[in-house]
Amino acid sequence: MGDFFHQLHHRYFECNYGGTEVPLDAWFGTFHDRSEEATARTRVRLKEMRKK
């Protein structure tokens, strides 16, 4: 993972947990690839978590 992907983890926290050795994000669907779609998915996931 590059620095930008790690930076996204700190911005949203609910994405980019793993690295290349342990692909946690591929397994759990939490990978953020800088796309608008990934941003939208992450925001929806955060909104749902805040409801609980």
N, C-alpha and C positions, 0 to 999 in steps of 0.2 A: 504494500500500500504506500502510496505517495503521501507527502505532507498534506496536500489538499484534502485527501480522503480522511485523514486523521483530524484535520481542522473541522470538517463537516460533522464528525463524531462529537466534537466538543460544542458545536453550534446547536445540533439537534439532540444529541446523546442517543437517540433511538435508531442509529444507523452506524454502519461501518465499525462493528465490534471486533471482527477478526482480522486476520492478515492472510498472506498468501499461503502460509503453512497450515493454518486452521481456518477453513472457509466458513466460519460461522454465519456470515451474512448470506451466503448462497443457500445454506441449509434452512435459515429462518426467514428469508425474504427481506432482510434489512439492509441490503447493499444500496448505497446512494452513489450514482455515477455522474453526478453534476447535471443531469437532465431535468427539465421542467416536470416531467412525469414522476421522477424519483422524489422531487421536492414535494409535489402534491401528495404522493403516497405517504411520505414521512409526516406531513402536516395532518393528514387524516388519522394516521396511527397515533400521533401525539394528542389530538383532540379526543379520540376515543379513550385513551388512557386517562386523561384528565377528568372524564365523566365518572370514573369509578371511585 
